[in-house]
Amino acid sequence: MERIFEAEDCELASAAGGRVLRLRAAERDCLLENWSGPLPPARLSHLVVYLRGTDDCQLQSSEGHFSGRVSGYQLITQATVLLEPLSRPFQLRPFSRSVALALLKLLRLPGGSTLLRAWHERRR
């Protein structure tokens, strides 16, 4: 039996009528494809996912043991540190942020949308 995924607290999301299970943990996910077995509860604690052979899968948690068959699995790691530098060029400076907030408040007044569009065009 090969241990492929483990998490202290896990949330379950299913799609395609329960045939695809997504186990969401804090920083990583496990996607079980073509799951054929009983659907586990929406929240699992102390979860360990085992793979026996090529397609026999077992989920063990505090809530119980769930066995089923899968056609494959994917481990997904969420690396927000890698994405942060990509959004930096689009962040507003403090002065621009305060101007944008003031213009958004003026949207209710006549001509407010024109001012906001003109400011945005000038920024490009």
One Martini backbone bead per residue (centre of mass of N, CA, C, O) as a GRO file, in nm:
protein
  124
    1MET     BB    1   0.094   0.038   0.025
    2GLU     BB    2   0.048   0.371  -0.089
    3ARG     BB    3   0.123   0.688   0.015
    4ILE     BB    4  -0.016   0.999  -0.131
    5PHE     BB    5  -0.193   1.135   0.113
    6GLU     BB    6  -0.194   1.401   0.373
    7ALA     BB    7  -0.420   1.533   0.640
    8GLU     BB    8  -0.565   1.696   0.901
    9ASP     BB    9  -0.748   1.896   0.719
   10CYS     BB   10  -1.040   1.831   0.509
   11GLU     BB   11  -1.194   1.905   0.195
   12LEU     BB   12  -1.479   1.813   0.002
   13ALA     BB   13  -1.499   1.788  -0.361
   14SER     BB   14  -1.746   1.724  -0.606
   15ALA     BB   15  -1.776   1.586  -0.939
   16ALA     BB   16  -1.955   1.429  -1.167
   17GLY     BB   17  -2.131   1.268  -0.954
   18GLY     BB   18  -1.862   1.173  -0.778
   19ARG     BB   19  -1.613   1.098  -0.984
   20VAL     BB   20  -1.473   1.361  -0.863
   21LEU     BB   21  -1.221   1.414  -0.620
   22ARG     BB   22  -1.153   1.689  -0.391
   23LEU     BB   23  -0.880   1.735  -0.173
   24ARG     BB   24  -0.865   1.995   0.066
   25ALA     BB   25  -0.598   2.161   0.185
   26ALA     BB   26  -0.399   2.407   0.279
   27GLU     BB   27  -0.145   2.360   0.033
   28ARG     BB   28  -0.299   2.099  -0.082
   29ASP     BB   29  -0.406   1.867  -0.335
   30CYS     BB   30  -0.642   1.597  -0.428
   31LEU     BB   31  -0.710   1.414  -0.732
   32LEU     BB   32  -0.977   1.192  -0.797
   33GLU     BB   33  -1.033   0.979  -1.062
   34ASN     BB   34  -1.300   0.796  -1.106
   35TRP     BB   35  -1.483   0.747  -0.862
   36SER     BB   36  -1.570   0.422  -0.702
   37GLY     BB   37  -1.772   0.494  -0.432
   38PRO     BB   38  -1.820   0.616  -0.144
   39LEU     BB   39  -1.913   0.912  -0.006
   40PRO     BB   40  -1.770   1.127   0.174
   41PRO     BB   41  -1.755   1.363   0.375
   42ALA     BB   42  -1.693   1.708   0.364
   43ARG     BB   43  -1.527   1.638   0.630
   44LEU     BB   44  -1.178   1.567   0.713
   45SER     BB   45  -0.981   1.398   0.957
   46HIS     BB   46  -0.694   1.252   0.943
   47LEU     BB   47  -0.592   1.203   0.644
   48VAL     BB   48  -0.543   0.902   0.439
   49VAL     BB   49  -0.405   0.804   0.121
   50TYR     BB   50  -0.435   0.499  -0.054
   51LEU     BB   51  -0.253   0.284  -0.287
   52ARG     BB   52  -0.355  -0.015  -0.455
   53GLY     BB   53  -0.190  -0.049  -0.703
   54THR     BB   54  -0.355   0.117  -0.971
   55ASP     BB   55  -0.697   0.147  -0.858
   56ASP     BB   56  -0.684   0.112  -0.548
   57CYS     BB   57  -0.862   0.298  -0.294
   58GLN     BB   58  -0.792   0.457   0.035
   59LEU     BB   59  -0.977   0.618   0.298
   60GLN     BB   60  -0.844   0.755   0.604
   61SER     BB   61  -1.027   0.851   0.899
   62SER     BB   62  -1.207   0.959   1.168
   63GLU     BB   63  -1.488   0.898   1.004
   64GLY     BB   64  -1.342   0.666   0.827
   65HIS     BB   65  -1.364   0.413   0.573
   66PHE     BB   66  -1.281   0.439   0.213
   67SER     BB   67  -1.357   0.254  -0.075
   68GLY     BB   68  -1.205   0.247  -0.412
   69ARG     BB   69  -1.189   0.350  -0.750
   70VAL     BB   70  -0.927   0.459  -0.978
   71SER     BB   71  -0.764   0.604  -1.265
   72GLY     BB   72  -0.645   0.854  -1.096
   73TYR     BB   73  -0.399   1.107  -0.988
   74GLN     BB   74  -0.350   1.436  -0.826
   75LEU     BB   75  -0.104   1.667  -0.722
   76ILE     BB   76  -0.158   1.987  -0.560
   77THR     BB   77   0.033   2.284  -0.539
   78GLN     BB   78   0.021   2.582  -0.353
   79ALA     BB   79   0.207   2.872  -0.491
   80THR     BB   80   0.187   3.194  -0.391
   81VAL     BB   81   0.485   3.293  -0.411
   82LEU     BB   82   0.494   3.276  -0.728
   83LEU     BB   83   0.247   3.488  -0.786
   84GLU     BB   84   0.316   3.763  -0.653
   85PRO     BB   85   0.518   3.897  -0.867
   86LEU     BB   86   0.300   3.914  -1.101
   87SER     BB   87   0.112   4.145  -0.946
   88ARG     BB   88   0.292   4.399  -0.893
   89PRO     BB   89   0.254   4.581  -1.158
   90PHE     BB   90  -0.076   4.620  -1.075
   91GLN     BB   91  -0.022   4.785  -0.840
   92LEU     BB   92  -0.099   5.043  -0.641
   93ARG     BB   93  -0.022   5.325  -0.529
   94PRO     BB   94  -0.109   5.515  -0.270
   95PHE     BB   95  -0.209   5.762  -0.435
   96SER     BB   96  -0.371   5.606  -0.652
   97ARG     BB   97  -0.560   5.469  -0.452
   98SER     BB   98  -0.692   5.730  -0.337
   99VAL     BB   99  -0.799   5.832  -0.608
  100ALA     BB  100  -0.973   5.586  -0.680
  101LEU     BB  101  -1.156   5.599  -0.431
  102ALA     BB  102  -1.266   5.883  -0.488
  103LEU     BB  103  -1.384   5.816  -0.772
  104LEU     BB  104  -1.577   5.592  -0.673
  105LYS     BB  105  -1.747   5.788  -0.496
  106LEU     BB  106  -1.821   5.977  -0.758
  107LEU     BB  107  -2.011   5.788  -0.934
  108ARG     BB  108  -2.293   5.901  -0.834
  109LEU     BB  109  -2.225   6.139  -0.985
  110PRO     BB  110  -2.223   6.353  -1.224
  111GLY     BB  111  -1.933   6.256  -1.413
  112GLY     BB  112  -1.777   6.022  -1.264
  113SER     BB  113  -1.718   5.824  -1.499
  114THR     BB  114  -1.549   6.021  -1.666
  115LEU     BB  115  -1.323   6.063  -1.460
  116LEU     BB  116  -1.237   5.765  -1.435
  117ARG     BB  117  -1.168   5.718  -1.735
  118ALA     BB  118  -0.957   5.946  -1.762
  119TRP     BB  119  -0.762   5.840  -1.545
  120HIS     BB  120  -0.717   5.561  -1.675
  121GLU     BB  121  -0.603   5.663  -1.948
  122ARG     BB  122  -0.361   5.825  -1.822
  123ARG     BB  123  -0.219   5.567  -1.692
  124ARG     BB  124  -0.139   5.417  -1.969
   0.00000   0.00000   0.00000
